Amino acid sequence: MKRMLFSLCLLLTLSGCLPRYAMIRPGYDIDVRNREGEPLPNATLWVRTGRSPPGYFPPPESFQADAQGHIHVEKKSRWEKIIFFIHGTHFYRWSWCIDAPGYAPRSGEGEEIRSPLILTPAAQTERCRYAEDYADSISSGHR
């Protein structure tokens, strides 16, 4: 048994790659509120995933708040190879932005968003930069 396990480890090492279960999108559970603590049911969470190498940024994903101002995003993971070669393994990073009509957007980076997230009123409706970029790319046909 020891020989077989050793042989398997040696074979994997010599092959130059190992499997790993990589998170490709974190899970989020956020309650979006205004300053008075009231839920914002029309809030939108934009999640942008970056992967390197190479620098690949697919279109952002959007998630709508429910009637109680809650946004739930399911975590996504998949099996990938760790390749023992320069630029052989993918590394992921995430940025997010939350906007709602009549409120200033809030953004950040990482796997966690502190809940509840409070949005402050804005004089004019602002959107997340991701939303604007995505809308521009769709309208120009570059999807």
Backbone as a chain_set.jsonl record, in Angstrom:
{"seq": "MKRMLFSLCLLLTLSGCLPRYAMIRPGYDIDVRNREGEPLPNATLWVRTGRSPPGYFPPPESFQADAQGHIHVEKKSRWEKIIFFIHGTHFYRWSWCIDAPGYAPRSGEGEEIRSPLILTPAAQTERCRYAEDYADSISSGHR", "coords": {"N": [[0.826, -1.191, 0.0], [1.951, 1.238, 0.813], [3.889, 1.556, -1.157], [2.325, 1.808, -3.438], [0.937, 4.209, -2.92], [3.125, 5.954, -2.706], [4.095, 5.696, -5.324], [1.959, 6.77, -6.772], [1.979, 9.446, -5.851], [4.515, 10.203, -6.761], [4.146, 9.896, -9.512], [2.159, 11.845, -10.011], [3.616, 14.163, -9.325], [5.715, 14.074, -11.202], [4.234, 14.334, -13.5], [3.676, 16.974, -13.622], [1.427, 18.324, -12.846], [-1.329, 18.896, -10.6], [-4.539, 18.175, -9.204], [-6.942, 20.634, -8.081], [-9.472, 22.094, -6.061], [-10.979, 24.847, -6.939], [-12.2, 28.019, -5.903], [-14.346, 29.9, -7.802], [-16.174, 31.902, -7.647], [-17.127, 33.754, -4.874], [-19.449, 33.165, -2.164], [-22.091, 35.266, -1.219], [-24.042, 36.901, 1.281], [-26.065, 39.418, 1.825], [-27.596, 42.169, 3.411], [-29.186, 44.942, 2.246], [-29.536, 48.259, 3.111], [-31.059, 51.51, 3.844], [-30.126, 54.668, 5.386], [-31.905, 54.841, 7.507], [-32.363, 52.262, 8.143], [-34.156, 50.849, 6.653], [-35.12, 48.357, 4.282], [-33.715, 48.02, 0.959], [-35.245, 47.153, -1.72], [-34.748, 47.396, -4.43], [-32.078, 47.209, -4.98], [-28.959, 46.382, -6.562], [-26.456, 43.981, -6.869], [-23.273, 43.833, -8.204], [-20.927, 41.606, -9.351], [-17.619, 41.108, -10.066], [-15.323, 39.002, -11.541], [-11.932, 38.381, -11.627], [-9.319, 36.8, -13.374], [-6.101, 35.525, -13.29], [-2.944, 34.234, -14.343], [-3.912, 34.493, -17.813], [-4.676, 38.038, -17.722], [-7.881, 38.02, -17.362], [-11.122, 39.126, -17.65], [-14.258, 38.399, -17.385], [-17.659, 39.415, -18.314], [-19.397, 41.282, -15.756], [-21.412, 39.8, -13.15], [-24.812, 40.157, -12.247], [-26.939, 40.599, -9.413], [-30.092, 40.666, -7.958], [-31.768, 42.326, -5.256], [-34.108, 40.963, -2.895], [-37.557, 41.432, -1.768], [-37.124, 42.105, 0.882], [-34.722, 43.393, 0.829], [-32.549, 41.74, 0.715], [-29.705, 40.092, -0.572], [-28.625, 37.206, -2.093], [-25.942, 35.244, -3.037], [-24.749, 32.433, -4.585], [-21.961, 30.392, -3.834], [-19.426, 29.438, -6.137], [-17.501, 26.781, -7.324], [-14.889, 24.829, -8.844], [-13.161, 22.002, -10.293], [-9.755, 22.258, -11.059], [-6.544, 22.307, -12.702], [-3.393, 22.373, -11.103], [-0.61, 23.512, -12.447], [2.774, 22.839, -12.751], [4.42, 25.024, -13.885], [5.549, 28.063, -15.307], [3.115, 30.561, -15.046], [1.081, 28.677, -14.935], [-1.007, 28.137, -13.191], [-4.234, 29.245, -12.256], [-5.231, 32.219, -10.651], [-7.67, 33.779, -8.695], [-9.58, 36.777, -8.257], [-11.864, 39.07, -6.729], [-14.147, 41.709, -7.225], [-16.666, 43.957, -6.152], [-19.778, 45.732, -6.389], [-22.471, 47.683, -5.245], [-25.517, 49.051, -6.139], [-28.358, 51.301, -6.128], [-31.332, 52.873, -7.242], [-31.334, 56.354, -6.72], [-29.455, 56.349, -4.733], [-26.034, 56.497, -3.61], [-23.54, 54.463, -5.06], [-21.785, 51.658, -3.541], [-18.64, 50.112, -3.229], [-16.187, 47.439, -3.305], [-13.598, 45.014, -2.589], [-12.852, 41.51, -2.635], [-13.657, 38.461, -0.791], [-15.655, 38.779, 1.051], [-18.487, 40.642, 2.204], [-19.479, 43.031, 4.366], [-22.385, 42.823, 6.272], [-25.226, 44.443, 7.664], [-25.292, 46.368, 4.637], [-25.047, 49.74, 4.207], [-26.53, 52.158, 2.222], [-26.113, 55.479, 1.065], [-28.148, 58.357, 0.434], [-28.21, 59.974, -2.795], [-27.789, 62.92, -4.802], [-28.24, 62.694, -7.525], [-29.088, 59.871, -9.549], [-26.756, 57.341, -9.45], [-24.744, 54.87, -11.011], [-23.085, 51.705, -10.666], [-19.752, 51.417, -11.817], [-19.177, 49.051, -13.166], [-21.704, 48.302, -14.079], [-22.283, 50.368, -15.861], [-20.172, 50.05, -17.731], [-20.781, 47.486, -18.669], [-23.349, 47.858, -19.744], [-22.686, 49.635, -21.794], [-21.067, 47.978, -23.381], [-22.898, 46.048, -24.215], [-24.741, 47.581, -25.635], [-23.167, 48.436, -27.728], [-22.676, 46.107, -28.978], [-20.587, 44.399, -28.262], [-20.336, 41.884, -26.797]], "CA": [[0.0, 0.0, 0.0], [2.834, 2.391, 0.861], [4.524, 1.69, -2.476], [1.341, 2.298, -4.391], [0.718, 5.606, -2.591], [4.34, 6.645, -3.099], [4.13, 5.708, -6.791], [0.94, 7.715, -7.218], [2.496, 10.787, -5.571], [5.631, 10.423, -7.679], [3.58, 10.046, -10.844], [1.534, 13.163, -10.075], [4.671, 15.164, -9.314], [6.416, 14.024, -12.484], [3.339, 14.77, -14.58], [3.709, 18.434, -13.654], [0.162, 18.952, -12.47], [-2.134, 18.317, -9.527], [-5.888, 18.755, -9.194], [-7.345, 21.446, -6.928], [-10.855, 22.554, -6.109], [-10.803, 26.299, -6.865], [-13.383, 28.865, -5.817], [-14.348, 30.853, -8.907], [-17.01, 33.02, -7.204], [-17.493, 33.571, -3.47], [-20.853, 33.293, -1.792], [-22.401, 36.484, -0.465], [-25.356, 37.112, 1.866], [-26.008, 40.824, 2.212], [-28.823, 42.94, 3.58], [-28.935, 46.314, 1.806], [-30.425, 49.164, 3.851], [-30.778, 52.938, 3.8], [-29.646, 55.164, 6.696], [-32.935, 54.596, 8.529], [-32.444, 50.825, 8.381], [-35.192, 50.254, 5.818], [-34.549, 47.568, 3.183], [-33.75, 48.571, -0.396], [-35.54, 46.003, -2.576], [-34.338, 47.608, -5.817], [-30.611, 47.231, -5.031], [-28.318, 45.404, -7.437], [-25.064, 43.65, -6.575], [-22.477, 43.473, -9.376], [-19.723, 40.87, -8.947], [-16.674, 40.96, -11.177], [-14.28, 38.024, -11.254], [-10.729, 38.497, -12.436], [-8.489, 35.603, -13.324], [-4.783, 35.708, -13.881], [-2.762, 34.754, -15.695], [-3.74, 35.875, -18.245], [-5.66, 38.957, -17.158], [-9.164, 37.756, -18.008], [-12.235, 39.687, -16.894], [-15.54, 38.204, -18.067], [-18.645, 40.421, -17.906], [-19.831, 41.135, -14.361], [-22.701, 39.157, -12.893], [-25.663, 41.007, -11.41], [-27.867, 39.894, -8.52], [-31.099, 41.587, -7.449], [-32.25, 42.166, -3.883], [-35.511, 40.566, -2.781], [-38.426, 42.445, -1.166], [-36.567, 42.491, 2.185], [-33.415, 44.001, 0.616], [-31.515, 40.708, 0.894], [-29.089, 39.552, -1.783], [-27.932, 35.941, -1.871], [-25.141, 34.772, -4.171], [-24.195, 31.119, -4.292], [-20.546, 30.167, -4.098], [-19.147, 28.532, -7.253], [-16.16, 26.195, -7.334], [-14.718, 23.765, -9.837], [-11.858, 21.357, -10.31], [-8.775, 22.787, -12.012], [-5.208, 21.741, -12.562], [-2.238, 23.178, -10.713], [0.449, 23.102, -13.374], [4.083, 23.276, -12.275], [5.068, 25.727, -14.974], [5.286, 29.488, -15.177], [1.759, 30.953, -15.429], [0.283, 27.482, -15.149], [-2.123, 28.028, -12.253], [-5.069, 30.446, -12.234], [-5.537, 32.863, -9.373], [-8.886, 34.562, -8.855], [-9.843, 37.897, -7.35], [-13.227, 39.54, -6.93], [-14.54, 43.044, -6.805], [-18.117, 44.049, -6.113], [-20.375, 47.057, -6.274], [-23.914, 47.64, -5.013], [-26.179, 50.322, -6.423], [-29.82, 51.356, -6.061], [-31.776, 54.184, -7.712], [-31.42, 57.395, -5.697], [-28.419, 56.155, -3.722], [-24.655, 56.412, -4.091], [-23.068, 53.075, -5.023], [-20.662, 51.278, -2.68], [-17.879, 49.035, -3.861], [-15.077, 46.889, -2.55], [-12.957, 43.834, -3.162], [-12.658, 40.376, -1.751], [-14.612, 37.367, -0.642], [-16.667, 39.085, 2.059], [-19.127, 41.955, 2.254], [-20.065, 43.177, 5.699], [-23.817, 43.054, 6.213], [-25.927, 45.096, 6.572], [-24.574, 47.389, 3.883], [-25.869, 50.949, 4.225], [-26.332, 53.07, 1.105], [-26.481, 56.855, 1.38], [-28.855, 59.019, -0.674], [-27.417, 60.779, -3.718], [-28.578, 63.937, -5.48], [-28.663, 62.091, -8.789], [-28.888, 58.429, -9.573], [-25.456, 56.891, -9.937], [-24.659, 53.421, -11.189], [-21.757, 51.135, -10.533], [-18.965, 51.49, -13.043], [-19.344, 47.768, -13.864], [-22.999, 48.332, -14.757], [-22.15, 51.28, -16.998], [-19.308, 49.408, -18.729], [-21.506, 46.342, -19.223], [-24.42, 48.413, -20.583], [-22.044, 50.173, -22.994], [-20.601, 46.884, -24.243], [-24.073, 45.399, -24.807], [-25.347, 48.473, -26.631], [-22.288, 48.532, -28.894], [-22.593, 44.782, -29.574], [-19.336, 43.731, -27.893], [-20.581, 41.017, -25.663]], "C": [[0.871, 1.256, 0.0], [3.487, 2.63, -0.496], [3.557, 2.275, -3.497], [1.06, 3.786, -4.164], [1.926, 6.447, -3.003], [4.417, 6.768, -4.625], [3.129, 6.709, -7.36], [1.409, 9.156, -7.012], [3.629, 11.134, -6.527], [5.125, 10.661, -9.098], [2.925, 11.413, -11.016], [2.574, 14.274, -10.127], [5.396, 15.209, -10.652], [5.537, 14.484, -13.642], [3.308, 16.287, -14.692], [2.39, 19.085, -13.32], [-0.539, 18.158, -11.372], [-3.533, 18.911, -9.602], [-6.092, 19.621, -7.95], [-8.777, 21.899, -7.148], [-10.817, 24.052, -5.87], [-12.147, 27.016, -6.769], [-13.309, 29.882, -6.952], [-15.332, 32.006, -8.673], [-17.375, 32.781, -5.753], [-19.002, 33.669, -3.27], [-21.042, 34.542, -0.954], [-23.828, 36.402, 0.076], [-25.346, 38.505, 2.465], [-27.415, 41.373, 2.378], [-28.484, 44.384, 3.24], [-29.995, 47.209, 2.425], [-30.088, 50.616, 3.54], [-30.357, 53.381, 5.204], [-30.63, 54.894, 7.835], [-33.093, 53.111, 8.837], [-33.517, 50.116, 7.571], [-34.546, 49.483, 4.668], [-34.678, 48.286, 1.838], [-33.973, 47.421, -1.379], [-35.1, 46.176, -4.029], [-32.815, 47.696, -5.966], [-30.1, 46.111, -5.94], [-26.865, 45.23, -7.012], [-24.418, 43.224, -7.882], [-21.213, 42.81, -8.87], [-18.861, 40.677, -10.183], [-15.557, 40.031, -10.741], [-13.115, 38.263, -12.192], [-9.897, 37.246, -12.288], [-7.152, 35.928, -13.962], [-3.931, 34.5, -13.553], [-3.673, 34.03, -16.662], [-4.798, 36.738, -17.599], [-6.973, 38.823, -17.897], [-10.276, 38.264, -17.109], [-13.528, 39.484, -17.678], [-16.522, 39.291, -17.629], [-19.066, 40.202, -16.453], [-21.182, 40.439, -14.283], [-23.514, 40.086, -11.998], [-26.649, 40.14, -10.631], [-28.784, 40.929, -7.896], [-31.475, 41.278, -6.005], [-33.706, 41.719, -3.906], [-36.301, 41.681, -2.085], [-37.925, 42.932, 0.195], [-35.172, 43.124, 2.053], [-32.26, 43.025, 0.783], [-31.011, 40.22, -0.463], [-28.316, 38.304, -1.403], [-27.223, 35.539, -3.158], [-24.526, 33.451, -3.762], [-22.733, 31.036, -4.684], [-20.395, 29.183, -5.266], [-17.693, 28.072, -7.175], [-16.101, 25.147, -8.427], [-13.312, 23.195, -9.727], [-11.006, 21.971, -11.407], [-7.452, 22.093, -11.779], [-4.246, 22.789, -12.028], [-1.101, 22.662, -11.585], [1.768, 23.693, -12.889], [4.878, 23.891, -13.422], [4.727, 27.198, -14.807], [3.917, 29.829, -15.763], [0.836, 29.759, -15.627], [-0.93, 27.357, -14.258], [-2.902, 29.334, -12.246], [-5.282, 30.924, -10.802], [-6.717, 33.792, -9.612], [-8.921, 35.698, -7.846], [-11.212, 38.464, -7.713], [-13.357, 40.971, -6.479], [-16.06, 43.11, -6.933], [-18.548, 45.497, -6.006], [-21.874, 46.872, -6.105], [-24.482, 49.02, -5.301], [-27.686, 50.164, -6.293], [-30.216, 52.749, -6.533], [-31.937, 55.177, -6.554], [-30.357, 57.31, -4.62], [-27.035, 56.091, -4.373], [-24.188, 54.959, -4.013], [-21.925, 52.883, -4.029], [-19.958, 50.119, -3.324], [-16.744, 48.589, -2.955], [-14.51, 45.681, -3.26], [-12.946, 42.724, -2.137], [-13.82, 39.425, -1.681], [-15.726, 37.675, 0.336], [-17.206, 40.491, 1.888], [-19.815, 42.031, 3.609], [-21.539, 43.564, 5.586], [-24.307, 43.528, 7.574], [-25.064, 46.169, 5.915], [-25.515, 48.582, 3.754], [-25.516, 51.816, 3.017], [-26.819, 54.455, 1.503], [-27.158, 57.496, 0.176], [-27.892, 59.865, -1.514], [-28.343, 61.763, -4.421], [-29.08, 63.43, -6.829], [-28.329, 60.616, -8.758], [-27.54, 58.095, -10.188], [-25.51, 55.381, -10.061], [-23.232, 52.984, -10.937], [-21.037, 51.226, -11.867], [-19.116, 50.204, -13.849], [-20.63, 47.776, -14.679], [-22.924, 49.217, -15.985], [-21.312, 50.652, -18.106], [-20.044, 48.276, -19.433], [-22.617, 46.828, -20.156], [-23.844, 48.968, -21.878], [-21.622, 49.061, -23.94], [-21.77, 46.166, -24.911], [-24.649, 46.272, -25.906], [-24.487, 48.611, -27.879], [-22.087, 47.156, -29.551], [-21.335, 44.019, -29.274], [-19.528, 42.834, -26.688], [-19.764, 39.79, -25.719]], "O": [[0.583, 2.219, -0.711], [3.621, 3.773, -0.933], [3.924, 3.123, -4.31], [0.956, 4.544, -5.128], [1.771, 7.523, -3.58], [4.764, 7.827, -5.149], [3.429, 7.413, -8.324], [1.252, 9.993, -7.901], [3.685, 12.25, -7.044], [5.629, 11.536, -9.801], [3.111, 12.069, -12.041], [2.425, 15.226, -10.893], [5.661, 16.292, -11.173], [6.045, 14.969, -14.653], [2.953, 16.826, -15.74], [2.243, 20.295, -13.495], [-0.372, 16.946, -11.235], [-3.688, 20.055, -10.028], [-5.494, 19.374, -6.903], [-9.227, 22.065, -8.281], [-10.645, 24.495, -4.734], [-13.103, 26.667, -7.46], [-12.34, 30.633, -7.06], [-15.325, 32.983, -9.422], [-17.885, 31.711, -5.419], [-19.725, 34.196, -4.117], [-20.233, 34.834, -0.074], [-24.72, 35.89, -0.599], [-24.703, 38.749, 3.485], [-28.31, 41.078, 1.586], [-27.607, 44.985, 3.86], [-31.193, 46.961, 2.289], [-29.004, 50.93, 3.048], [-30.244, 52.552, 6.107], [-30.227, 54.737, 8.988], [-33.88, 52.744, 9.71], [-33.766, 48.927, 7.768], [-33.525, 49.917, 4.136], [-35.615, 49.051, 1.61], [-33.017, 46.785, -1.822], [-35.08, 45.204, -4.784], [-32.32, 48.205, -6.972], [-30.716, 45.053, -6.068], [-26.139, 46.205, -6.82], [-24.941, 42.363, -8.589], [-20.498, 43.383, -8.048], [-19.309, 40.155, -11.204], [-14.923, 40.242, -9.707], [-13.29, 38.339, -13.408], [-9.785, 36.693, -11.194], [-7.084, 36.527, -15.035], [-4.19, 33.814, -12.565], [-4.18, 32.969, -16.295], [-5.729, 36.217, -16.985], [-7.165, 39.441, -18.944], [-10.364, 37.881, -15.942], [-13.865, 40.298, -18.539], [-16.25, 40.014, -16.672], [-19.09, 39.068, -15.975], [-21.982, 40.483, -15.218], [-22.968, 40.725, -11.099], [-27.122, 39.109, -11.109], [-28.326, 41.943, -7.369], [-31.495, 40.12, -5.587], [-34.451, 42.056, -4.827], [-35.761, 42.76, -1.841], [-38.258, 44.039, 0.619], [-34.511, 43.365, 3.063], [-31.117, 43.441, 0.972], [-31.795, 39.97, -1.379], [-27.465, 38.329, -0.513], [-27.828, 35.5, -4.229], [-23.866, 33.352, -2.728], [-22.322, 31.543, -5.727], [-21.146, 28.213, -5.368], [-16.78, 28.875, -6.984], [-17.128, 24.64, -8.879], [-12.407, 23.806, -9.158], [-11.464, 22.178, -12.531], [-7.265, 21.385, -10.789], [-4.277, 23.947, -12.444], [-0.688, 21.508, -11.466], [1.869, 24.896, -12.646], [5.884, 23.337, -13.865], [3.7, 27.529, -14.214], [3.607, 29.412, -16.879], [-0.104, 29.835, -16.419], [-1.81, 26.544, -14.538], [-2.308, 30.412, -12.231], [-5.485, 30.133, -9.88], [-6.759, 34.507, -10.613], [-8.377, 35.602, -6.746], [-11.661, 38.353, -8.853], [-12.762, 41.391, -5.487], [-16.655, 42.393, -7.737], [-17.784, 46.366, -5.587], [-22.476, 46.009, -6.744], [-24.001, 50.027, -4.782], [-28.221, 49.056, -6.34], [-29.506, 53.715, -6.253], [-32.583, 54.883, -5.548], [-30.355, 58.113, -3.688], [-26.889, 55.685, -5.526], [-24.416, 54.292, -3.003], [-21.193, 53.822, -3.717], [-20.595, 49.237, -3.901], [-16.391, 49.257, -1.983], [-14.892, 45.365, -4.387], [-13.022, 42.963, -0.932], [-14.816, 39.553, -2.393], [-16.671, 36.892, 0.443], [-16.489, 41.407, 1.486], [-20.639, 41.18, 3.946], [-21.889, 44.517, 4.89], [-23.812, 43.025, 8.583], [-24.22, 46.792, 6.559], [-26.634, 48.455, 3.258], [-24.354, 52.166, 2.812], [-27.825, 54.587, 2.199], [-26.794, 57.219, -0.967], [-26.9, 60.393, -1.012], [-29.527, 61.488, -4.615], [-30.213, 63.707, -7.222], [-27.426, 60.17, -8.049], [-27.227, 58.514, -11.302], [-26.222, 54.702, -9.321], [-22.297, 53.784, -10.987], [-21.659, 51.12, -12.924], [-19.177, 50.248, -15.077], [-20.655, 47.318, -15.822], [-23.444, 48.858, -17.041], [-21.684, 50.706, -19.278], [-19.942, 48.125, -20.651], [-22.806, 46.272, -21.237], [-24.436, 48.797, -22.944], [-21.792, 49.174, -25.154], [-21.65, 45.722, -26.053], [-25.005, 45.782, -26.978], [-25.004, 48.872, -28.965], [-21.402, 47.054, -30.568], [-21.031, 43.056, -29.979], [-18.901, 43.052, -25.651], [-19.855, 38.947, -24.827]]}, "num_chains": 1, "name": "protein.A"}
